[in-house]
Every structure is written in C-alpha cells, then in structure tokens.
Amino acid sequence: MDPLALLIAAALAAFTLKTIDQRRRIALLGTHLQHFSLEKQMETLSDGYLRALGTDDPERRAQVWALMARTEHALSDQLTRLAREMAGLDADAVQVSKLPIAFPYADRVLPGTAFDLRAALDIHARGIACAIADDPARDARAKAFTVLAEMYLFQHTCHWFCRSKAVASARLMARHKTAYAQVLAAVTPDTRRAYRALVGA
C-alpha cells in the first residue's frame, strides 16, 4: 500500500476515534451538568464582581457584594453536589489525559498519563467553598478575584476533560483573557497544591 495513503488512512482513523471519544465525554459531563445551573451562577457572579469593581461608589459597591453572597453559596452548594454525584461514576469513564493535545483514548493507552476527573471536581468544590468563606482579614476585592480564579479553573477542567488541555487553555484565554498559569496562581493555596499534585502542573 502507498505509504502516503496509509498515513492518510491512519490520520482519518485517529480523528474518528478522537471525535467518538470526545462526544462520549461531552455527553457524560453534560448529562450531570444539566441538573445544575452552574454556568448561570458563574456568569451572575462574574458580571456582579465586575460591576462592583467598576464602581467608585462605596455604598453601591457594598450593595453588589451583598447581593452576590446568595449566588456564591448556591454555586458552592451545587458544585459540591456535582462532585458527590460524579463520585459514583466508574473510574474508567472519568480519566483525563495529561497530554497537551487530544489523542484518542490516551487515558487507556497510556494510563500513567491521566488523572481522575472526580478528584478534580472534589478539589474545585472545596476550593470554591474556601474562596467564598467569610474572612475578616480579606477584603471583598481580593475575595472576588479568588472566586473568579476558582471558577475559571473549574471551567478549564471541564473543557480539558471534554477536549484537551490545549483547547481548554485556549478557551480560557479567548473567553476571559487569562492564561492557565495566571488562574492557577490566583486560586487558594490549598486548591493550587492539590490541583498541581493531581494533574502534575
């Protein structure tokens, strides 16, 4: 067989397998996410924080911070419930390849280069809970930046599971104008340590 034709056939086969695997992952995560309103809550918090950070009126800023408290707790509660729900899934179904680009079934072919989505979601749930906790020593601005970083890292993990690390990082930059390394540096120290240990960052 012509080497070029063989190469093209192999590339097409790899692309097909990658597409099938990614569709399975998207469907799996989507099935669980549809029970929650995490995306809406994160959007509400992002908009609210930006409103508060953009106003010079202390009274108006305090009002916005107060309004965000209910959404913060709702987000934390739902993310904790998602992590618990996903914890019941089979380990083989929730492995995430650490390779930077998508490779079909890399988590099964190279099991040593994968991490468990369930463990990542547990880290995110604890991270959000810690970030929204009241701390007299921390001002509202610092809290907002930490919560945003925790949310962005959670989104990055979801995109990483469904597509690849490279795609997740590109989406993070395109959507939030923030690099993956910046987000990881801005989350709580406990989240950063646990996440780096899990994904090898």
VOGU-3710 file (C-alpha; in Angstrom, 3 decimals, decimal comma):
1> mdplalliaa> 0,000/0,000/0,000  1,171/3,515/-0,789  2,809/4,971/2,388  1,011/8,290/1,869  -2,365/6,576/1,574  -1,577/4,550/4,682  -0,664/7,710/6,556  -3,897/9,429/5,475  -5,942/6,383/6,495  -4,266/6,310/9,904
11> alaaftlkti> -4,887/10,025/10,403  -8,563/9,644/9,482  -8,922/6,692/11,834  -7,311/8,645/14,680  -9,550/11,646/14,010  -12,655/9,458/14,000  -11,703/7,743/17,258  -10,885/11,095/18,869  -14,261/12,511/17,813  -16,129/9,498/19,189
21> dqrrriallg> -14,253/9,715/22,486  -14,849/13,464/22,827  -18,545/13,106/22,087  -18,791/10,467/24,796  -17,068/12,766/27,268  -19,223/15,770/26,385  -22,389/13,680/26,716  -21,267/12,221/30,041  -20,424/15,545/31,637  -23,426/17,271/30,064
31> thlqhfslek> -25,783/14,665/31,485  -24,656/15,572/35,002  -24,281/19,322/34,499  -27,842/19,643/33,196  -29,128/19,004/36,720  -27,461/22,193/37,920  -27,293/25,872/36,988  -23,564/26,307/37,489  -22,971/28,193/34,235  -25,688/30,730/35,036
41> qmetlsdgyl> -24,416/31,224/38,574  -20,844/31,726/37,418  -21,996/34,262/34,842  -24,006/36,109/37,500  -21,008/36,256/39,802  -18,640/37,365/37,044  -20,971/40,189/35,998  -21,651/41,198/39,595  -17,994/41,265/40,572  -17,102/43,338/37,533
51> ralgtddper> -19,911/45,769/38,390  -18,679/46,124/41,953  -15,055/46,502/40,913  -16,003/49,098/38,307  -17,911/51,483/40,579  -16,384/54,263/42,683  -19,439/54,494/44,950  -18,663/52,593/48,206  -22,354/52,213/49,059  -23,245/50,842/45,640
61> raqvwalmar> -20,232/48,522/45,754  -21,280/47,170/49,159  -24,797/46,526/47,840  -23,468/44,497/44,913  -21,155/42,456/47,182  -24,119/41,684/49,446  -26,279/40,625/46,500  -23,585/38,224/45,314  -23,481/36,317/48,609  -26,564/34,215/47,856
71> tehalsdqlt> -25,247/33,241/44,417  -21,843/32,381/45,878  -23,397/29,940/48,329  -25,688/28,482/45,666  -22,674/27,891/43,393  -20,712/26,254/46,197  -23,640/24,020/47,138  -24,273/22,897/43,567  -20,615/22,251/42,826  -20,379/20,129/45,977
81> rlaremagld> -23,446/18,175/44,870  -21,973/17,706/41,376  -18,726/16,368/42,852  -20,671/13,907/45,020  -22,821/12,805/42,087  -19,834/12,275/39,812  -18,008/10,367/42,563  -20,323/7,443/41,906  -19,170/7,027/38,306  -16,861/4,272/37,137
91> adavqvsklp> -13,202/5,315/37,300  -12,513/4,267/33,703  -15,127/6,705/32,383  -13,675/9,819/34,016  -9,956/9,639/33,311  -8,428/12,779/31,800  -5,315/12,622/29,652  -2,495/14,894/30,805  -1,177/15,124/27,247  -1,436/18,699/25,920
101> iafpyadrvl> -3,322/17,687/22,774  -6,175/15,255/22,192  -5,116/11,696/21,487  -7,857/9,078/21,077  -8,271/7,016/24,250  -4,919/8,221/25,577  -6,115/7,646/29,148  -6,478/3,924/28,342  -3,456/3,513/26,094  -1,207/5,470/28,487
111> pgtafdlraa> -2,932/5,153/31,883  0,030/6,647/33,727  -0,537/9,962/31,950  -4,098/10,560/33,188  -5,856/11,993/36,232  -9,307/11,369/37,693  -11,988/13,976/36,977  -13,774/13,026/40,192  -10,743/14,043/42,245  -10,501/17,330/40,332
121> ldihargiac> -14,168/18,142/40,956  -13,697/17,483/44,662  -10,782/19,935/44,665  -12,906/22,540/42,865  -15,830/22,104/45,263  -13,581/22,572/48,284  -11,798/25,468/46,594  -14,993/27,406/45,906  -16,245/26,760/49,453  -12,972/28,095/50,850
131> aiaddparda> -12,914/31,089/48,493  -16,410/32,301/49,439  -15,913/31,776/53,186  -16,068/34,948/55,262  -12,627/36,143/56,302  -12,356/39,489/58,157  -8,714/39,768/57,109  -9,580/39,679/53,394  -11,319/42,499/51,542  -14,143/41,938/49,051
141> rakaftvlae> -11,935/42,730/46,056  -9,423/40,024/46,960  -12,258/37,584/47,581  -13,786/38,318/44,168  -10,501/37,685/42,340  -10,019/34,394/44,187  -13,559/33,193/43,463  -13,182/34,136/39,791  -9,923/32,181/39,590  -11,552/29,130/41,203
151> mylfqhtchw> -14,454/29,317/38,727  -12,150/29,691/35,744  -10,070/26,711/36,859  -13,226/24,608/37,190  -14,270/25,585/33,648  -10,767/24,767/32,422  -11,007/21,273/33,917  -14,386/20,650/32,267  -13,052/21,695/28,857  -9,892/19,656/29,446
161> fcrskavasa> -11,983/16,551/30,162  -14,158/17,078/27,074  -11,451/18,159/24,617  -7,821/18,586/25,672  -5,598/20,738/27,854  -4,554/22,875/24,874  -8,171/23,549/23,864  -9,135/24,300/27,482  -6,294/26,805/27,845  -7,154/28,453/24,505
171> rlmarhktay> -10,810/28,814/25,518  -9,769/30,292/28,862  -7,673/32,903/27,111  -10,322/33,652/24,477  -13,205/33,913/26,929  -11,573/35,518/29,963  -8,314/36,954/28,565  -6,490/34,968/31,234  -3,766/32,346/30,932  -4,000/28,972/32,651
181> aqvlaavtpd> -0,866/29,721/34,695  -2,373/33,009/35,905  -5,553/31,269/37,051  -3,604/28,575/38,857  -1,553/31,257/40,616  -4,692/33,124/41,762  -6,696/30,283/43,359  -6,434/29,467/47,063  -3,125/27,900/48,160  -4,897/24,643/49,090
191> trrayralvg> -6,500/24,396/45,645  -3,209/25,140/43,928  -1,291/22,491/45,884  -3,962/19,808/45,442  -4,542/20,568/41,766  -0,854/20,594/40,887  -0,355/17,294/42,689  -3,272/15,783/40,772  -2,534/16,996/37,234  1,233/17,317/37,508
201> a> 1,239/21,063/36,765
//
